[in-house]
């Protein structure tokens, strides 16, 4: 069985803010890694989280143009931002499911998005349904060498169906430890 670490909030220490480009970098003690938090303007603003290296954190301090170039996709507002460095977000619209997938099944919770479940470098969305808890991966899509899209996190998942048998969302297969 896979080991999941539940995390309520993403908090950074040693946070450095770039107000001009609407993001910050810092260290997240809960998951023991450096992150970049990008503010996304939407109906309500929310944050996307990206894994960065210790060296990249240092390069942000020392030479920002190089950092901007290295993370231009992640800092962009288009679909190119969902790279393999994308770890998760505060909004379920960035997770791999149909629109409003979390409301498909009854839940005792007003908002079925419980916490983040950290596993293998990814912040899965913990969805608390009365029928059981599922862990939905963030939406990662990466262009391969022939120009097609790959979805790397789907390989460890199964597809949850809605009551009518239609695809609802991808869910981490924790039982089979994929």
HELIX and SHEET records of a PDB file:
HELIX    1   1 UNK A   54  UNK A   62  1                                   9    
HELIX    2   2 UNK A   64  UNK A   70  1                                   7    
HELIX    3   3 UNK A   72  UNK A   75  1                                   4    
HELIX    4   4 UNK A   79  UNK A   81  5                                   3    
HELIX    5   5 UNK A   92  UNK A   94  5                                   3    
HELIX    6   6 UNK A  101  UNK A  103  5                                   3    
HELIX    7   7 UNK A  152  UNK A  156  5                                   5    
SHEET    1   A 4 UNK A   5  UNK A   7  0                                        
SHEET    2   A 4 UNK A 113  UNK A 119 -1                                        
SHEET    3   A 4 UNK A 122  UNK A 129 -1                                        
SHEET    4   A 4 UNK A 132  UNK A 136 -1                                        
SHEET    1   B 5 UNK A  13  UNK A  18  0                                        
SHEET    2   B 5 UNK A  23  UNK A  28 -1                                        
SHEET    3   B 5 UNK A  33  UNK A  40 -1                                        
SHEET    4   B 5 UNK A  46  UNK A  52 -1                                        
SHEET    5   B 5 UNK A  86  UNK A  89 -1                                        
SHEET    1   C 2 UNK A 142  UNK A 143  0                                        
SHEET    2   C 2 UNK A 149  UNK A 150 -1                                        
SHEET    1   D 2 UNK A 157  UNK A 161  0                                        
SHEET    2   D 2 UNK A 167  UNK A 172 -1                                        
END                                                                             
